[in-house]
Amino acid sequence: MDEVLANVYITKENGEKEKFNFEIVKESLRNAGADESLVDDVIKRIENRIHDELTTAELKMMIIMVLRRINSEVAQKYTANHS
C-alpha cells in the first residue's frame, strides 16, 4: 500500500496539493487521545479509501465516521481539533 500512496496527493482546503502522509494522520489521531492500537485500527479502516486528489475535508469526515463507530470520546476530540 505504501508504494501506491507514495504518488497520492491530497488537496488542502486552500486548493494546494500536498503529498499524502499517514504520519500526519497518525499524529492527528494521537493528539485527539488515540492510543497506538486505535491509531492502527483507524489506519487499517481508511487506507484502501485513500485516493489521489482526496480533499482534507473528505479525509477528516472519513476519519470521524470511523472513530464514531469505534471510540466516540476520541471522535469528539478529533472533531473539536479539526473544526
Secondary structure, 3 states (H helix, E strand, C coil): CHHHHCCCEEECCCCCEEECCHHHHHHHHHHCCCCHHHHHHHHHHHHHHCCCCCEHHHHHHHHHHHHHHHCHHHHHHHHHHCC
